[in-house]
Amino acid sequence: MDVHLLVYDLSRGLAKQMSVGLLGFQLDAVYHTSIQLNGREYVYDGNIVSIIPGSSHLGRPLEEMYLGKTEFQCADGIVPSANGSDRGVFRLTEGNLHSRATFLLGKGIPDYIVNMPQTVLSSPMGQMLMPMLNQQIHANKRGGGILGIQQNTPGSTSKPKAELHHHEGKVHNVTNLNELQSLLEKFQNSCAVVFFTSATCPPCKVLYPLYDQLAAEVGDKGVLIKVDVLAAFDVGSAYSVSATPTFVTFLKGKQENRWSGADRGALQGNVRLLVQMAWPAHAHQSLNLPTFSNPGTKPVLYTKVPPLEKLLAKMGSDAENPAVQGVKHFIEARSQDGPAEATLPDMAAFTTFVRQSIKNVPTDTLFTVVDLMRIGLVDPRFSGYLAEEVVHGTVTALLEHINDLKECPYALRLVTLQMACNLFSSQLYADEVLSNDKLRTCLTQLVSASFLDDNHNNVRVAAASLLFNIALANSRKRQDGPGDVLPQDDQIELAASILEAIAQEESSGEALEGMLLALGYLAYRMPLDGELSDLLRTMDAGNSILEKKKAFPDMKLIDEVGSELLGRGLNKP
């Protein structure tokens, strides 16, 4: 589908006339953008709204730019995005449609539009206007949108408010008791803060910027809620609020504290203390674990591109399939010109080709199809498309086929493991692996069988890398909130599989290191009273790992995992 960017001027010409006098420099327009594709216009108004192109009260766009083509399908009137942040009218292009354009095409919207908000806000007048603008934005949002597009545009569609996911770092404005109780229930395993305010309370408004900052700081570890008691009488009555500002905090589903007054220090201190109580420092954080405490660790990706002509030559006549040629051209463009210049190929055609190849291509040459898929998956857009695929039909069909083979050829097993690692180029797919039972079962079976391959070190290395990626993704959720996503039973099964593989590994230091990293991230900051901890104690995991020093005396990771993490780190607090 063709993707066009529509550029509007919210000032309707006033910026060009008055900007020099107000800001001290020429500003041609107050830009607001929308994306047009598949016969609809997607415009940001507090959330993404789908409208008939050109039907909003924004009028005619200043400019219509052709951005490129995409194969992503947009469902429910929503343009896919990895960033759903709500940043206000002067930051729309910074974090919303810019990220969507990048997600769809690999390149964003022009810099002069993206940089406009920061240019304005960096000026003295912009800094003076910012509090007023934010206040107006929040007031408008209570009506369901920032610019009034949802209310004033026939045929507009957007996700109902109740269906929107919790966005990290966002203050939730609650208008009734049911809505508040729903949010408190959602965060009953962590913490919540309720700020009772009113439109006629100046001290309350002074605290709004700080409250927004604290919400960003808390992220997914809790929820910060704001209630206007003049608009939500039932909430104020239920909590006996007689003065504003009043704050009520909740810890693990129970009321923890309550105070009134506009004391910035009290608000900041109480919120931070609440989060610490909900997410106490883990005992592992006091250990000497430099490998696992490194926040910059990234998943293992297999990015090497072989000579494509040779790879396709092994496919035979299938190499001429338009779907194959499309992926080939995409890989070449990405390698030569960079990701931003590479347009995603016809993904629907390619996934159909892969599923047909599982049935029709001989087992000995199927690795060529999987390897082409592996190379494509290096690009997050490629992986992101597959993450959105219904029931993950292509990936699970391929994995099930490989797992069902009585004798899987070495090349096919190796590239399948590497392909699975590259699924993690997109956080979208990492989340799917953690939450989708069928997909995770297929990957676990692939890893377990591959650890048994005594003849090929590369297979065991790739299997360890895949397991490392899974463990790392769960560890990130465990550290940053909302906690473990990988089910406890799966963690136990994976840990047992790794320990067995570690015990049997005698020849490959690279494979052993990968296994130790996978086990380490599976265990790092785990609940010390949980089933995984009990399993590791029962199996005497620490000493079992230290035994590997006999065969690999120079590997420092053995001590870090065996002595620190699974030695001292298994002591109950």
C-alpha positions as CSV (number, residue, x, y, z in Angstrom):
1,M,0.0,0.0,0.0
2,D,1.1,3.5,-0.7
3,V,1.8,5.7,2.4
4,H,1.3,9.4,2.2
5,L,2.1,12.0,4.9
6,L,-0.4,14.9,5.2
7,V,1.1,18.1,6.7
8,Y,-1.3,20.6,8.4
9,D,-0.7,24.0,9.9
10,L,-2.6,24.3,13.2
11,S,-2.0,28.0,13.3
12,R,-3.7,28.5,9.9
13,G,-1.0,30.9,8.8
14,L,-0.6,32.9,12.0
15,A,2.8,31.3,12.8
16,K,4.3,32.6,9.6
17,Q,3.0,36.1,10.2
18,M,3.7,36.4,14.0
19,S,6.5,34.0,14.9
20,V,9.4,36.5,14.5
21,G,7.9,38.9,16.9
22,L,6.9,36.3,19.4
23,L,9.7,33.8,19.2
24,G,12.5,35.8,17.7
25,F,12.8,33.5,14.6
26,Q,10.8,32.6,11.5
27,L,8.4,29.6,12.0
28,D,6.6,28.7,8.8
29,A,3.8,26.7,10.5
30,V,2.8,24.8,13.6
31,Y,3.0,21.4,12.0
32,H,0.6,18.6,12.6
33,T,0.8,15.4,10.5
34,S,-1.3,12.4,9.6
35,I,-0.7,9.2,7.7
36,Q,-2.9,8.3,4.8
37,L,-3.0,4.7,3.5
38,N,-5.6,2.2,2.3
39,G,-8.3,4.8,1.8
40,R,-8.2,6.1,5.4
41,E,-6.4,9.0,7.2
42,Y,-4.8,8.2,10.6
43,V,-4.4,11.3,12.7
44,Y,-3.4,11.7,16.4
45,D,-5.9,13.2,18.7
46,G,-5.0,11.8,22.2
47,N,-4.9,8.5,20.5
48,I,-4.9,7.4,16.8
49,V,-8.1,8.2,15.0
50,S,-9.1,6.8,11.7
51,I,-11.1,9.2,9.5
52,I,-12.2,9.8,5.9
53,P,-9.2,11.5,4.2
54,G,-9.6,15.3,4.4
55,S,-12.8,15.3,6.4
56,S,-11.5,16.8,9.7
57,H,-11.8,20.4,10.7
58,L,-8.0,20.8,10.2
59,G,-8.9,21.8,6.7
60,R,-6.8,21.1,3.6
61,P,-3.2,20.0,4.3
62,L,-0.4,22.3,3.4
63,E,1.4,19.5,1.7
64,E,1.0,15.8,0.8
65,M,4.2,13.8,0.7
66,Y,4.7,10.3,-0.7
67,L,6.6,8.3,1.9
68,G,6.7,4.8,0.2
69,K,5.0,1.5,0.3
70,T,4.2,-0.9,3.2
71,E,2.7,-4.4,3.5
72,F,1.5,-3.8,7.1
73,Q,-2.2,-4.3,7.5
74,C,-4.0,-1.8,9.8
75,A,-6.8,-3.3,11.8
76,D,-9.5,-1.6,13.9
77,G,-8.6,1.8,12.5
78,I,-5.2,1.8,14.3
79,V,-1.8,2.4,12.7
80,P,0.6,-0.1,14.3
81,S,3.2,1.4,16.5
82,A,5.7,0.4,19.2
83,N,5.2,3.8,20.9
84,G,1.8,4.8,22.1
85,S,3.0,7.8,24.2
86,D,0.8,10.7,24.7
87,R,3.0,13.8,24.7
88,G,0.7,16.7,24.0
89,V,-0.1,18.7,20.9
90,F,3.4,20.3,20.6
91,R,5.1,16.9,20.6
92,L,2.8,14.9,18.3
93,T,5.3,14.4,15.5
94,E,8.1,13.7,18.0
95,G,6.7,10.4,19.4
96,N,3.7,9.3,17.6
97,L,3.3,9.5,13.8
98,H,7.1,9.7,13.4
99,S,7.4,6.3,15.1
100,R,4.5,4.9,13.1
101,A,6.1,6.0,9.8
102,T,9.4,4.5,10.9
103,F,7.6,1.3,11.9
104,L,5.8,1.1,8.5
105,L,8.6,2.1,6.2
106,G,11.9,2.1,8.1
107,K,12.1,5.9,7.8
108,G,10.4,8.7,9.6
109,I,8.9,12.1,8.6
110,P,11.2,15.0,7.6
111,D,13.5,16.5,10.2
112,Y,12.1,20.0,9.9
113,I,8.8,18.8,11.1
114,V,10.1,16.5,13.8
115,N,12.4,19.2,15.2
116,M,9.8,22.0,15.2
117,P,8.4,21.3,18.7
118,Q,11.8,21.3,20.4
119,T,12.8,24.5,18.4
120,V,9.8,26.3,19.7
121,L,10.0,25.0,23.3
122,S,13.7,25.9,23.5
123,S,12.9,29.5,23.0
124,P,12.1,31.8,26.0
125,M,8.5,32.3,24.8
126,G,8.1,28.6,24.2
127,Q,9.1,27.8,27.8
128,M,6.7,30.4,29.1
129,L,3.8,29.0,27.0
130,M,4.5,25.3,27.7
131,P,2.6,25.1,31.1
132,M,-0.4,26.8,29.6
133,L,-0.4,24.5,26.5
134,N,-0.1,21.4,28.7
135,Q,-3.0,22.6,30.9
136,Q,-5.1,23.2,27.8
137,I,-4.2,19.8,26.4
138,H,-5.2,18.0,29.6
139,A,-8.5,19.9,29.7
140,N,-9.3,19.0,26.1
141,K,-8.5,15.3,26.7
142,R,-11.3,15.1,29.2
143,G,-13.6,15.5,26.3
144,G,-12.0,12.6,24.5
145,G,-9.4,14.3,22.3
146,I,-6.9,17.0,22.1
147,L,-7.9,18.7,18.8
148,G,-11.6,17.7,18.8
149,I,-11.2,15.5,15.7
150,Q,-13.0,12.5,17.3
151,Q,-16.0,14.6,18.2
152,N,-16.2,16.7,15.1
153,T,-15.4,14.4,12.3
154,P,-18.0,12.1,10.7
155,G,-16.9,8.6,10.2
156,S,-14.0,8.8,12.7
157,T,-13.1,5.6,14.6
158,S,-10.7,5.0,17.4
159,K,-10.3,2.4,20.1
160,P,-12.8,3.0,23.0
161,K,-11.1,4.4,26.1
162,A,-11.8,1.2,28.1
163,E,-9.8,-0.9,25.5
164,L,-6.7,1.2,25.6
165,H,-3.7,-0.5,27.2
166,H,-1.9,1.1,30.1
167,H,0.9,3.3,28.7
168,E,4.1,3.4,30.7
169,G,4.7,6.7,32.4
170,K,1.2,8.1,32.0
171,V,-1.0,9.7,34.6
172,H,-4.5,8.2,34.3
173,N,-7.4,10.7,34.6
174,V,-10.4,8.9,36.3
175,T,-13.9,10.2,36.0
176,N,-15.9,7.6,38.0
177,L,-15.6,5.0,40.8
178,N,-15.8,2.0,38.5
179,E,-12.9,3.2,36.5
180,L,-10.9,3.8,39.6
181,Q,-11.6,0.4,41.0
182,S,-10.7,-1.2,37.7
183,L,-7.3,0.4,37.7
184,L,-6.6,-0.4,41.4
185,E,-7.5,-4.0,40.7
186,K,-5.2,-4.1,37.7
187,F,-2.3,-3.0,39.9
188,Q,-3.2,-4.9,43.1
189,N,0.1,-6.8,42.9
190,S,2.2,-3.6,42.8
191,C,1.2,-0.1,43.8
192,A,-1.0,2.9,43.0
193,V,-1.3,6.6,43.9
194,V,-4.5,8.5,43.7
195,F,-4.3,12.3,43.5
196,F,-7.6,14.0,44.4
197,T,-7.7,17.4,42.8
198,S,-10.2,20.0,41.5
199,A,-10.3,22.6,38.8
200,T,-10.6,25.3,41.4
201,C,-7.5,24.3,43.4
202,P,-4.4,26.4,42.4
203,P,-2.0,24.4,44.8
204,C,-3.1,21.2,43.0
205,K,-2.1,22.6,39.6
206,V,1.4,23.5,40.9
207,L,1.9,19.8,41.5
208,Y,0.8,18.6,38.1
209,P,4.2,18.8,36.4
210,L,5.9,16.9,39.3
211,Y,3.1,14.3,39.2
212,D,3.7,13.7,35.5
213,Q,7.4,13.3,36.1
214,L,6.8,10.8,38.9
215,A,4.5,8.8,36.6
216,A,7.3,8.6,34.0
217,E,9.7,7.6,36.7
218,V,7.4,4.9,38.1
219,G,6.6,3.5,34.6
220,D,5.0,0.0,34.7
221,K,5.9,-0.6,38.3
222,G,2.7,1.1,39.4
223,V,0.0,3.5,38.3
224,L,-0.5,7.2,39.1
225,I,-4.1,8.3,39.0
226,K,-5.7,11.8,39.1
227,V,-9.3,12.4,40.1
228,D,-11.1,15.7,39.8
229,V,-13.6,15.5,42.7
230,L,-15.8,18.2,41.2
231,A,-16.4,16.0,38.2
232,A,-16.2,12.6,39.9
233,F,-18.5,13.1,42.9
234,D,-18.8,9.4,43.6
235,V,-15.1,8.9,43.9
236,G,-14.6,11.9,46.3
237,S,-17.5,10.7,48.4
238,A,-16.3,7.1,48.5
239,Y,-12.9,8.2,49.9
240,S,-14.3,11.0,52.1
241,V,-12.2,13.7,50.4
242,S,-12.9,17.0,52.1
243,A,-9.9,19.0,50.8
244,T,-7.6,19.1,47.8
245,P,-4.9,18.2,47.1
246,T,-5.3,14.8,48.9
247,F,-3.3,11.8,48.1
248,V,-4.1,8.1,48.9
249,T,-1.6,5.3,48.1
250,F,-2.1,1.6,47.7
251,L,0.4,-1.2,48.2
252,K,-0.4,-4.8,47.1
253,G,-4.1,-4.0,46.9
254,K,-4.4,-2.3,50.3
255,Q,-4.5,1.3,51.3
256,E,-1.1,2.2,52.6
257,N,-0.9,6.0,53.2
258,R,-3.0,9.2,53.1
259,W,-2.1,12.8,53.3
260,S,-3.2,16.3,52.2
261,G,-1.4,19.4,51.2
262,A,0.8,20.7,48.3
263,D,4.1,19.6,49.8
264,R,6.3,18.7,46.8
265,G,8.9,16.9,49.0
266,A,6.2,14.8,50.7
267,L,4.7,13.8,47.3
268,Q,8.0,12.9,45.8
269,G,9.3,11.0,48.8
270,N,6.1,9.1,49.5
271,V,5.8,8.0,45.9
272,R,9.4,6.8,45.7
273,L,9.1,5.0,49.0
274,L,5.9,3.3,47.8
275,V,7.6,2.0,44.7
276,Q,10.5,0.7,46.8
277,M,8.1,-1.1,49.0
278,A,6.3,-2.6,46.1
279,W,9.6,-3.5,44.3
280,P,12.2,-4.0,47.0
281,A,15.8,-4.3,46.1
282,H,16.6,-7.9,45.2
283,A,19.4,-9.7,47.1
284,H,21.1,-10.4,43.8
285,Q,21.7,-6.6,43.4
286,S,24.3,-6.8,46.3
287,L,26.2,-9.6,44.7
288,N,29.2,-9.3,42.3
289,L,27.3,-10.0,39.1
290,P,28.7,-7.6,36.5
291,T,27.4,-9.7,33.5
292,F,23.8,-9.9,34.6
293,S,23.5,-6.4,36.1
294,N,24.5,-4.8,32.8
295,P,21.4,-3.0,31.4
296,G,22.9,-2.8,27.9
297,T,22.8,-6.5,27.1
298,K,21.1,-7.2,23.8
299,P,19.7,-10.4,22.3
300,V,21.9,-12.5,20.1
301,L,21.2,-12.0,16.4
302,Y,22.7,-13.8,13.4
303,T,23.2,-11.0,10.9
304,K,25.7,-12.5,8.4
305,V,24.4,-12.2,4.8
306,P,25.8,-15.0,2.6
307,P,26.1,-14.5,-1.2
308,L,22.5,-14.4,-2.1
309,E,22.9,-15.6,-5.7
310,K,24.5,-18.8,-4.4
311,L,21.8,-19.3,-1.8
312,L,19.0,-18.8,-4.3
313,A,20.8,-21.1,-6.8
314,K,20.3,-24.0,-4.3
315,M,16.5,-23.3,-4.3
316,G,16.2,-24.3,-7.9
317,S,13.1,-22.9,-9.7
318,D,11.7,-21.5,-6.5
319,A,14.3,-18.8,-6.6
320,E,12.3,-17.1,-9.4
321,N,9.2,-16.8,-7.2
322,P,8.3,-13.1,-7.0
323,A,8.0,-13.4,-3.2
324,V,11.6,-14.7,-3.0
325,Q,12.9,-12.1,-5.4
326,G,11.2,-9.4,-3.3
327,V,12.9,-10.5,-0.1
328,K,16.2,-10.7,-2.0
329,H,15.9,-7.1,-3.3
330,F,14.9,-6.0,0.3
331,I,18.0,-7.6,1.8
332,E,20.3,-6.1,-0.9
333,A,18.8,-2.6,-0.5
334,R,19.1,-2.8,3.2
335,S,22.8,-3.9,3.0
336,Q,23.7,-1.4,0.4
337,D,21.6,1.7,1.2
338,G,20.7,1.2,4.9
339,P,17.5,0.1,6.5
340,A,15.8,3.5,6.0
341,E,15.9,3.1,2.2
342,A,14.8,-0.5,2.1
343,T,11.1,-1.0,1.5
344,L,9.5,-4.0,3.2
345,P,8.7,-6.7,0.6
346,D,5.3,-8.3,0.0
347,M,5.2,-10.1,3.4
348,A,1.9,-11.8,2.7
349,A,3.3,-13.4,-0.4
350,F,6.5,-14.5,1.3
351,T,4.8,-16.1,4.3
352,T,2.5,-18.0,1.9
353,F,5.6,-19.1,0.1
354,V,7.3,-20.3,3.3
355,R,4.2,-22.3,4.4
356,Q,4.0,-23.9,0.9
357,S,7.7,-24.7,1.0
358,I,7.3,-26.7,4.2
359,K,5.1,-29.1,2.3
360,N,6.7,-29.0,-1.1
361,V,10.5,-28.3,-0.8
362,P,12.7,-31.3,-0.1
363,T,14.1,-31.5,3.5
364,D,17.7,-31.3,2.2
365,T,17.1,-27.9,0.6
366,L,14.5,-26.4,2.9
367,F,17.4,-24.7,4.8
368,T,17.7,-22.2,1.9
369,V,14.1,-20.9,2.5
370,V,14.7,-20.7,6.3
371,D,18.0,-18.9,5.8
372,L,16.4,-16.3,3.5
373,M,13.9,-15.8,6.3
374,R,16.6,-15.5,8.9
375,I,18.3,-12.7,7.0
376,G,15.1,-10.8,6.5
377,L,14.3,-11.1,10.3
378,V,17.4,-9.0,11.1
379,D,15.1,-6.0,10.2
380,P,12.7,-5.3,13.1
381,R,9.9,-4.5,10.6
382,F,10.2,-8.0,9.1
383,S,10.0,-9.5,12.6
384,G,7.3,-7.1,13.6
385,Y,5.1,-8.2,10.7
386,L,5.4,-11.8,11.8
387,A,4.7,-10.9,15.4
388,E,1.3,-9.5,14.3
389,E,0.5,-12.6,12.2
390,V,-2.6,-14.5,13.3
391,V,-1.6,-17.4,15.6
392,H,1.9,-17.0,14.3
393,G,1.0,-19.4,11.6
394,T,4.2,-19.2,9.5
395,V,6.7,-19.5,12.3
396,T,4.9,-22.2,14.3
397,A,4.2,-24.3,11.2
398,L,7.9,-24.2,10.4
399,L,9.0,-25.0,13.9
400,E,6.5,-27.8,14.2
401,H,7.8,-29.3,11.0
402,I,11.4,-29.2,12.1
403,N,10.5,-30.7,15.5
404,D,8.6,-33.5,13.9
405,L,11.5,-34.6,11.6
406,K,13.0,-37.9,12.8
407,E,16.3,-36.9,11.4
408,C,16.8,-33.2,10.9
409,P,19.7,-32.3,8.6
410,Y,22.4,-30.3,10.3
411,A,22.1,-27.2,8.1
412,L,18.3,-27.1,8.5
413,R,18.5,-27.3,12.3
414,L,21.2,-24.7,12.5
415,V,19.6,-22.1,10.4
416,T,16.2,-22.7,12.1
417,L,17.8,-21.9,15.5
418,Q,19.5,-18.8,14.0
419,M,16.2,-17.8,12.4
420,A,14.4,-18.1,15.8
421,C,17.1,-16.0,17.4
422,N,16.5,-13.2,14.9
423,L,12.8,-13.1,15.8
424,F,14.1,-11.1,18.8
425,S,15.2,-8.2,16.6
426,S,11.8,-6.7,17.4
427,Q,10.5,-6.3,21.0
428,L,7.1,-7.1,19.5
429,Y,8.2,-10.7,18.9
430,A,10.0,-11.0,22.2
431,D,6.8,-10.2,23.9
432,E,4.9,-12.8,21.8
433,V,7.4,-15.5,22.7
434,L,6.9,-14.9,26.4
435,S,3.1,-14.8,26.2
436,N,2.2,-17.3,23.5
437,D,2.1,-20.9,24.8
438,K,2.1,-22.6,21.4
439,L,5.0,-20.6,20.1
440,R,7.0,-21.0,23.2
441,T,6.4,-24.7,23.3
442,C,7.8,-25.1,19.8
443,L,10.9,-23.1,20.7
444,T,11.5,-25.0,23.9
445,Q,11.2,-28.3,22.0
446,L,13.7,-27.1,19.4
447,V,16.2,-26.0,22.0
448,S,16.0,-29.2,24.1
449,A,16.5,-31.4,21.0
450,S,19.4,-29.3,19.8
451,F,21.3,-29.5,23.1
452,L,21.5,-33.3,22.4
453,D,23.5,-32.8,19.2
454,D,26.9,-34.0,20.4
455,N,28.4,-33.8,16.9
456,H,27.9,-30.1,16.1
457,N,29.1,-27.4,18.4
458,N,27.5,-24.7,16.3
459,V,24.0,-26.2,16.9
460,R,24.5,-26.2,20.7
461,V,25.8,-22.6,20.5
462,A,22.8,-21.5,18.6
463,A,20.4,-23.4,20.9
464,A,22.0,-21.7,23.9
465,S,21.7,-18.3,22.1
466,L,18.0,-18.8,21.5
467,L,17.5,-19.8,25.1
468,F,19.5,-16.8,26.2
469,N,17.2,-14.5,24.2
470,I,14.1,-15.9,25.9
471,A,15.7,-15.6,29.3
472,L,16.9,-12.1,28.7
473,A,13.5,-11.0,27.5
474,N,11.9,-12.3,30.7
475,S,14.6,-10.9,32.9
476,R,13.9,-7.4,31.4
477,K,10.3,-7.8,32.4
478,R,11.3,-9.0,35.8
479,Q,13.5,-6.0,36.4
480,D,11.6,-3.2,34.8
481,G,8.0,-4.4,35.6
482,P,5.5,-6.0,35.5
483,G,7.5,-9.0,36.7
484,D,7.8,-12.5,35.3
485,V,5.9,-13.0,32.1
486,L,7.4,-16.4,31.3
487,P,5.3,-19.0,33.2
488,Q,6.9,-20.7,36.2
489,D,6.5,-24.2,34.7
490,D,8.3,-23.1,31.6
491,Q,11.2,-21.6,33.6
492,I,11.6,-24.8,35.5
493,E,11.6,-26.9,32.3
494,L,14.1,-24.6,30.7
495,A,16.4,-24.5,33.7
496,A,16.4,-28.3,34.0
497,S,17.2,-28.6,30.3
498,I,20.1,-26.1,30.6
499,L,21.5,-27.8,33.7
500,E,21.5,-31.2,31.9
501,A,23.2,-29.6,28.8
502,I,25.8,-27.9,31.0
503,A,26.6,-31.2,32.7
504,Q,27.2,-32.9,29.3
505,E,29.1,-30.1,27.7
506,E,32.8,-31.1,27.5
507,S,34.2,-29.7,24.2
508,S,32.8,-26.2,23.3
509,G,33.6,-23.3,25.6
510,E,31.4,-21.1,23.4
511,A,28.4,-23.4,23.9
512,L,29.0,-23.6,27.6
513,E,29.3,-19.8,27.9
514,G,26.0,-19.4,26.1
515,M,24.3,-22.0,28.4
516,L,25.6,-20.2,31.5
517,L,24.4,-16.9,30.2
518,A,20.9,-18.4,29.5
519,L,20.7,-20.0,33.0
520,G,22.0,-16.8,34.6
521,Y,19.4,-14.6,33.1
522,L,16.8,-17.1,33.9
523,A,17.8,-17.0,37.6
524,Y,18.9,-13.4,38.0
525,R,16.5,-11.6,40.4
526,M,14.1,-14.6,40.5
527,P,11.8,-14.9,43.6
528,L,14.0,-16.6,46.2
529,D,11.0,-18.4,47.6
530,G,9.7,-19.6,44.3
531,E,9.7,-22.9,42.5
532,L,12.6,-22.1,40.3
533,S,14.8,-21.3,43.3
534,D,13.7,-24.5,45.0
535,L,14.6,-26.5,41.9
536,L,18.1,-25.0,41.6
537,R,18.8,-25.7,45.3
538,T,17.5,-29.2,45.0
539,M,19.7,-29.9,42.0
540,D,22.7,-28.3,43.7
541,A,23.1,-26.1,40.6
542,G,25.9,-24.0,41.9
543,N,28.3,-26.8,42.7
544,S,27.3,-28.6,39.4
545,I,28.4,-25.5,37.5
546,L,31.6,-25.1,39.5
547,E,32.5,-28.7,38.4
548,K,33.0,-27.3,34.9
549,K,36.1,-25.5,36.0
550,K,38.0,-28.8,35.6
551,A,37.3,-28.8,31.8
552,F,37.2,-25.0,31.4
553,P,39.6,-23.6,34.0
554,D,39.9,-20.1,32.4
555,M,36.2,-19.3,32.1
556,K,35.3,-16.6,34.6
557,L,31.6,-16.9,34.0
558,I,31.6,-20.2,35.8
559,D,32.5,-18.5,39.1
560,E,30.1,-15.7,38.5
561,V,27.2,-18.1,38.0
562,G,28.2,-21.0,40.1
563,S,29.6,-19.3,43.2
564,E,27.9,-15.9,43.2
565,L,24.5,-16.2,41.5
566,L,23.7,-19.8,42.3
567,G,25.8,-20.0,45.4
568,R,25.4,-16.9,47.6
569,G,22.4,-15.9,45.4
570,L,20.3,-18.8,46.4
571,N,20.4,-18.0,50.1
572,K,16.9,-17.0,51.4
573,P,16.8,-13.5,52.9
